């Protein structure tokens, strides 16, 4: 079984190698110039691109044509492919992959192949956690149908919350208005965000003087339930101390079986910016299969 995901899933390179995951291409467009996200740039470079660009940079996911080529190569090695996607409501890669899967299904050369495209309903480390589950299920040699069932259940259960230090990039990216940003600055508050039905929604606010890691930990715990067993992923905008504090707070509130921390992907950083903080969790107690603890390769 071959597992495929995009670079926006924010997986540690060690886990990509461990599970044999294939990563699809993704580009950041800066004033018409495409930069491959496989060439990992420091977040300070993204800041420079944003400061110098005429329009806010944006991400371009894998196209349907690219997926046809990519999946064709994968099916030469494995007749079963699981493609783990960022929410279809946030990026077009999910639709592109579904289109490619239908195209290959109509080809007699691939009549015995099976391709499942999973909509994780989240972004950044959320799809990363679902991909890790897929890797563990594949290593346990679960049947294809059971793996699909597991990943769909995990996607339904996954919770993700986030906040920002500044609304500047949300305004530049079109997800917040200048008026709302000025009002938030006047009131000294910042939005609390969550993935709701596959979209990023404002679910509250936090004072700029509050302890942000503790606030996010409380919000996530309220959405999941205290002491539930979970896999966790934290992503931060160049604030590792805040990420560590968030993980510590969540370990005191939840039964954390596995966790990793990463910088935000370029996609997320274009919106959340420096100081942004996000966390995703997959509760394990309602899944149809309990995964073992992944290796610590983050």
C-alpha positions as CSV (number, residue, x, y, z in Angstrom):
1,X,0.0,0.0,0.0
2,X,1.4,3.4,-1.1
3,X,0.7,6.5,0.9
4,X,0.7,9.9,-0.8
5,X,0.2,13.3,0.6
6,X,1.2,16.9,-0.2
7,X,4.0,19.0,1.5
8,X,1.3,21.0,3.3
9,X,0.8,18.1,5.6
10,X,4.0,19.2,7.5
11,X,5.4,15.8,8.2
12,X,8.9,15.4,9.7
13,X,11.3,14.1,7.1
14,X,12.2,11.1,9.3
15,X,8.6,9.9,9.3
16,X,8.3,10.4,5.5
17,X,11.2,8.0,5.1
18,X,10.0,5.6,7.8
19,X,6.6,5.1,6.2
20,X,7.8,5.4,2.6
21,X,5.4,8.3,2.0
22,X,5.5,10.0,-1.4
23,X,5.1,13.8,-1.4
24,X,3.3,15.6,-4.3
25,X,4.6,18.9,-5.6
26,X,3.5,22.3,-4.3
27,X,4.5,25.8,-5.2
28,X,4.4,29.2,-3.7
29,X,3.8,32.0,-6.3
30,X,5.5,35.3,-5.6
31,X,4.5,38.0,-8.2
32,X,4.2,35.4,-10.9
33,X,7.4,33.5,-10.0
34,X,6.9,29.9,-8.8
35,X,9.1,28.6,-6.0
36,X,9.0,24.8,-5.2
37,X,8.2,24.2,-1.5
38,X,10.5,21.2,-1.7
39,X,13.2,23.8,-1.5
40,X,12.5,24.6,2.2
41,X,12.9,28.3,2.8
42,X,13.2,29.8,6.2
43,X,10.1,31.7,7.4
44,X,12.2,34.9,7.2
45,X,12.4,34.4,3.5
46,X,8.7,34.1,3.3
47,X,8.5,37.4,5.2
48,X,10.8,39.0,2.7
49,X,8.7,37.7,-0.2
50,X,5.6,39.2,1.4
51,X,7.2,42.6,2.1
52,X,8.5,42.9,-1.5
53,X,5.6,41.5,-3.5
54,X,3.0,43.6,-5.2
55,X,0.3,41.0,-4.2
56,X,0.2,38.6,-1.3
57,X,1.9,35.3,-2.3
58,X,-0.3,32.3,-2.7
59,X,0.1,28.5,-2.9
60,X,-0.6,26.3,-5.9
61,X,-1.2,22.7,-5.2
62,X,-0.8,19.7,-7.4
63,X,-2.8,19.7,-10.6
64,X,-5.0,16.9,-11.9
65,X,-2.5,16.3,-14.7
66,X,0.4,16.1,-12.3
67,X,-1.6,13.7,-10.1
68,X,-2.3,11.4,-13.1
69,X,1.5,11.1,-13.7
70,X,2.2,10.9,-10.0
71,X,-0.4,8.2,-9.3
72,X,0.6,6.2,-12.4
73,X,4.1,6.0,-11.1
74,X,2.9,4.9,-7.7
75,X,0.6,2.2,-9.1
76,X,3.5,0.6,-10.9
77,X,4.9,-0.3,-7.5
78,X,1.7,-0.8,-5.5
79,X,-1.9,-1.6,-6.7
80,X,-3.4,0.3,-3.7
81,X,-2.8,4.0,-3.0
82,X,-4.1,6.1,-0.2
83,X,-3.9,9.9,-0.9
84,X,-4.3,12.1,2.3
85,X,-5.4,15.6,1.4
86,X,-5.8,19.0,3.1
87,X,-9.4,20.0,3.4
88,X,-11.1,20.3,0.0
89,X,-12.6,23.6,1.1
90,X,-9.1,25.1,1.6
91,X,-7.2,24.0,-1.4
92,X,-8.0,22.5,-4.8
93,X,-5.6,19.6,-4.5
94,X,-8.4,17.3,-3.2
95,X,-10.5,17.8,-6.3
96,X,-7.5,17.5,-8.6
97,X,-6.6,14.1,-7.0
98,X,-10.2,12.9,-7.2
99,X,-10.2,13.8,-10.9
100,X,-7.0,12.0,-11.5
101,X,-8.3,8.9,-9.7
102,X,-11.4,8.8,-11.8
103,X,-9.2,9.2,-14.9
104,X,-7.1,6.2,-14.0
105,X,-10.1,4.1,-13.0
106,X,-11.4,4.5,-16.5
107,X,-8.1,3.2,-17.9
108,X,-8.2,-0.6,-18.5
109,X,-4.5,-0.8,-17.6
110,X,-5.5,0.1,-14.0
111,X,-8.7,-1.8,-13.7
112,X,-7.4,-3.7,-10.6
113,X,-5.9,-0.6,-8.9
114,X,-7.6,1.0,-5.9
115,X,-7.1,4.7,-5.0
116,X,-8.7,6.3,-2.0
117,X,-8.6,10.1,-1.6
118,X,-9.1,11.2,2.0
119,X,-10.4,14.7,2.9
120,X,-8.9,15.3,6.3
121,X,-11.0,18.5,6.8
122,X,-8.0,20.3,8.3
123,X,-4.7,21.7,7.2
124,X,-1.0,21.7,8.2
125,X,-0.2,19.2,11.0
126,X,-3.9,18.0,10.9
127,X,-3.4,16.0,7.6
128,X,0.1,15.1,8.9
129,X,-1.5,13.2,11.8
130,X,-3.9,11.4,9.5
131,X,-1.0,10.5,7.3
132,X,0.9,9.0,10.3
133,X,-2.1,6.9,11.1
134,X,-2.1,5.7,7.5
135,X,1.5,4.8,7.8
136,X,1.0,2.8,11.0
137,X,-2.0,1.0,9.5
138,X,0.0,0.1,6.4
139,X,2.8,-1.3,8.5
140,X,0.3,-3.3,10.5
141,X,-0.9,-4.7,7.1
142,X,-4.5,-3.7,7.6
143,X,-6.7,-4.4,4.6
144,X,-7.3,-1.5,2.3
145,X,-11.0,-1.0,3.3
146,X,-10.1,-0.9,7.0
147,X,-7.4,1.7,6.4
148,X,-9.9,3.9,4.5
149,X,-12.4,3.5,7.3
150,X,-9.8,4.4,9.9
151,X,-8.7,7.5,8.1
152,X,-12.2,8.7,7.4
153,X,-13.1,8.2,11.1
154,X,-9.9,10.0,12.2
155,X,-10.7,12.9,9.9
156,X,-14.2,13.3,11.4
157,X,-12.7,13.3,14.9
158,X,-9.7,15.5,14.3
159,X,-9.8,18.9,15.9
160,X,-7.5,21.9,15.0
161,X,-7.3,25.3,16.7
162,X,-5.0,28.3,16.1
163,X,-4.4,31.9,16.8
164,X,-2.2,34.7,15.5
165,X,0.2,37.3,17.0
166,X,-0.8,39.9,14.3
167,X,-3.7,40.1,11.8
168,X,-1.5,41.6,9.1
169,X,-1.1,38.4,7.0
170,X,-4.8,37.5,7.4
171,X,-5.7,40.9,6.0
172,X,-3.1,40.7,3.2
173,X,-4.4,37.2,2.4
174,X,-8.0,38.3,2.3
175,X,-9.2,36.4,5.3
176,X,-9.7,39.5,7.5
177,X,-10.6,43.1,6.7
178,X,-8.5,46.1,7.6
179,X,-11.4,47.4,9.7
180,X,-11.6,44.3,11.8
181,X,-7.8,44.3,12.2
182,X,-7.9,47.9,13.5
183,X,-10.8,47.1,15.9
184,X,-8.9,44.0,17.2
185,X,-5.8,46.2,17.7
186,X,-7.9,48.8,19.6
187,X,-9.5,46.2,21.8
188,X,-6.2,44.4,22.2
189,X,-7.6,41.0,21.2
190,X,-6.7,38.3,18.6
191,X,-9.0,35.8,17.0
192,X,-9.2,32.1,18.1
193,X,-9.5,30.0,14.9
194,X,-10.7,26.4,14.4
195,X,-11.3,24.1,11.5
196,X,-15.1,23.7,11.3
197,X,-16.6,21.5,8.6
198,X,-13.3,21.8,6.7
199,X,-13.1,25.6,6.8
200,X,-11.2,28.0,9.0
201,X,-13.7,29.7,11.3
202,X,-13.5,32.4,14.1
203,X,-14.6,30.6,17.3
204,X,-13.6,33.3,19.9
205,X,-11.0,35.8,20.9
206,X,-8.1,36.1,23.2
207,X,-6.5,39.1,24.9
208,X,-3.1,40.1,23.7
209,X,-2.1,40.0,27.4
210,X,-3.3,36.4,27.9
211,X,-1.1,33.3,28.0
212,X,-1.7,32.2,24.5
213,X,-0.4,28.5,24.8
214,X,-2.7,28.0,27.9
215,X,-5.7,29.6,26.0
216,X,-5.2,27.3,23.0
217,X,-4.7,24.3,25.3
218,X,-8.0,25.1,27.1
219,X,-9.8,25.6,23.8
220,X,-8.7,22.3,22.3
221,X,-9.4,20.4,25.5
222,X,-12.9,21.9,25.6
223,X,-13.5,20.7,22.0
224,X,-12.1,17.2,22.6
225,X,-12.7,16.4,26.3
226,X,-10.2,16.1,29.1
227,X,-7.9,13.2,29.4
228,X,-8.9,11.6,26.1
229,X,-6.0,9.6,24.4
230,X,-4.7,11.6,21.4
231,X,-2.0,12.0,18.8
232,X,-0.9,15.7,18.7
233,X,0.8,17.9,16.2
234,X,1.8,21.5,17.0
235,X,2.9,24.1,14.4
236,X,4.4,27.5,15.1
237,X,5.5,30.7,13.3
238,X,9.1,30.8,14.6
239,X,8.1,30.7,18.3
240,X,9.3,27.3,19.5
241,X,9.0,28.3,23.2
242,X,5.3,28.9,22.7
243,X,5.0,25.6,20.9
244,X,6.8,23.8,23.8
245,X,4.6,25.5,26.4
246,X,1.5,24.5,24.4
247,X,2.6,20.9,24.3
248,X,3.3,20.9,28.1
249,X,-0.1,22.4,28.8
250,X,-1.8,19.7,26.7
251,X,0.1,16.9,28.3
252,X,-1.4,18.0,31.6
253,X,-5.0,18.0,30.1
254,X,-5.0,15.1,27.7
255,X,-3.6,11.5,27.5
256,X,-1.0,12.3,24.8
257,X,0.2,9.1,23.3
258,X,2.3,10.8,20.6
259,X,3.2,14.4,19.7
260,X,5.5,16.4,17.4
261,X,6.2,20.0,16.8
262,X,7.1,21.8,13.6
263,X,7.3,25.2,12.1
264,X,4.2,26.3,10.2
265,X,4.1,25.3,6.6
266,X,4.5,28.1,4.0
267,X,0.8,27.8,3.3
268,X,-0.2,28.4,6.9
269,X,2.5,31.0,7.5
270,X,1.1,33.1,4.7
271,X,-2.0,33.5,6.8
272,X,-0.9,33.2,10.4
273,X,2.5,34.9,10.2
274,X,5.2,35.3,12.8
275,X,4.0,34.2,16.2
276,X,1.1,32.1,14.8
277,X,0.4,29.0,16.8
278,X,-1.7,26.0,15.8
279,X,-2.4,22.5,17.2
280,X,-4.2,19.5,15.8
281,X,-5.3,16.4,17.7
282,X,-6.8,13.1,16.7
283,X,-8.6,11.4,19.6
284,X,-7.9,7.6,19.5
285,X,-10.7,6.2,21.7
286,X,-13.4,6.2,19.0
287,X,-11.3,5.0,16.1
288,X,-12.1,1.5,14.7
289,X,-8.4,0.5,15.3
290,X,-6.0,1.6,18.0
291,X,-2.6,2.5,16.4
292,X,0.7,1.8,18.1
293,X,2.9,4.8,19.1
294,X,4.8,6.1,16.1
295,X,8.6,6.3,16.4
296,X,10.1,9.6,17.6
297,X,11.6,10.7,14.3
298,X,10.5,14.4,14.4
